Amino acid sequence: MTDSYISTNAGGTSFVGPDAVRLYRAMQVRGALKMWKAGLKVHRGIRLKDLLGMAGEYTGKTYKKSDLDTAIADLVQWIEAMKAALPVEAK
């Protein structure tokens, strides 16, 4: 890892560095997949196939449309591992 960390203070949370930004993006993809599962589309230009491809960038797996629950579970596991690996600076 490079100099990546999560910084929290009264003003909010910052994801600093390339690994922290990847974590933030993965969290957004997870949220979008959960919204899709609930029947909501995130954006008209994003398809489920696109979201599953983004999830695969983190997990290293290939997902089909029927693997939505598996993709979410794998992404949650990846996110938790990254949260544990990145230092958190509280100010």
Secondary structure as a PSIPRED ss2 file (coil, helix, strand):
# PSIPRED VFORMAT (PSIPRED V4.0)

   1 M C   1.000  0.000  0.000
   2 T C   1.000  0.000  0.000
   3 D C   1.000  0.000  0.000
   4 S C   1.000  0.000  0.000
   5 Y E   0.000  0.000  1.000
   6 I E   0.000  0.000  1.000
   7 S E   0.000  0.000  1.000
   8 T E   0.000  0.000  1.000
   9 N E   0.000  0.000  1.000
  10 A C   1.000  0.000  0.000
  11 G C   1.000  0.000  0.000
  12 G E   0.000  0.000  1.000
  13 T E   0.000  0.000  1.000
  14 S E   0.000  0.000  1.000
  15 F E   0.000  0.000  1.000
  16 V E   0.000  0.000  1.000
  17 G C   1.000  0.000  0.000
  18 P H   0.000  1.000  0.000
  19 D H   0.000  1.000  0.000
  20 A H   0.000  1.000  0.000
  21 V H   0.000  1.000  0.000
  22 R H   0.000  1.000  0.000
  23 L H   0.000  1.000  0.000
  24 Y H   0.000  1.000  0.000
  25 R H   0.000  1.000  0.000
  26 A H   0.000  1.000  0.000
  27 M H   0.000  1.000  0.000
  28 Q H   0.000  1.000  0.000
  29 V H   0.000  1.000  0.000
  30 R H   0.000  1.000  0.000
  31 G H   0.000  1.000  0.000
  32 A H   0.000  1.000  0.000
  33 L H   0.000  1.000  0.000
  34 K H   0.000  1.000  0.000
  35 M H   0.000  1.000  0.000
  36 W H   0.000  1.000  0.000
  37 K H   0.000  1.000  0.000
  38 A C   1.000  0.000  0.000
  39 G C   1.000  0.000  0.000
  40 L C   1.000  0.000  0.000
  41 K C   1.000  0.000  0.000
  42 V C   1.000  0.000  0.000
  43 H C   1.000  0.000  0.000
  44 R C   1.000  0.000  0.000
  45 G C   1.000  0.000  0.000
  46 I C   1.000  0.000  0.000
  47 R C   1.000  0.000  0.000
  48 L H   0.000  1.000  0.000
  49 K H   0.000  1.000  0.000
  50 D H   0.000  1.000  0.000
  51 L H   0.000  1.000  0.000
  52 L H   0.000  1.000  0.000
  53 G H   0.000  1.000  0.000
  54 M H   0.000  1.000  0.000
  55 A H   0.000  1.000  0.000
  56 G H   0.000  1.000  0.000
  57 E H   0.000  1.000  0.000
  58 Y H   0.000  1.000  0.000
  59 T H   0.000  1.000  0.000
  60 G C   1.000  0.000  0.000
  61 K C   1.000  0.000  0.000
  62 T C   1.000  0.000  0.000
  63 Y C   1.000  0.000  0.000
  64 K C   1.000  0.000  0.000
  65 K H   0.000  1.000  0.000
  66 S H   0.000  1.000  0.000
  67 D H   0.000  1.000  0.000
  68 L H   0.000  1.000  0.000
  69 D H   0.000  1.000  0.000
  70 T H   0.000  1.000  0.000
  71 A H   0.000  1.000  0.000
  72 I H   0.000  1.000  0.000
  73 A H   0.000  1.000  0.000
  74 D H   0.000  1.000  0.000
  75 L H   0.000  1.000  0.000
  76 V H   0.000  1.000  0.000
  77 Q H   0.000  1.000  0.000
  78 W H   0.000  1.000  0.000
  79 I H   0.000  1.000  0.000
  80 E H   0.000  1.000  0.000
  81 A H   0.000  1.000  0.000
  82 M H   0.000  1.000  0.000
  83 K H   0.000  1.000  0.000
  84 A H   0.000  1.000  0.000
  85 A H   0.000  1.000  0.000
  86 L C   1.000  0.000  0.000
  87 P C   1.000  0.000  0.000
  88 V E   0.000  0.000  1.000
  89 E E   0.000  0.000  1.000
  90 A E   0.000  0.000  1.000
  91 K C   1.000  0.000  0.000
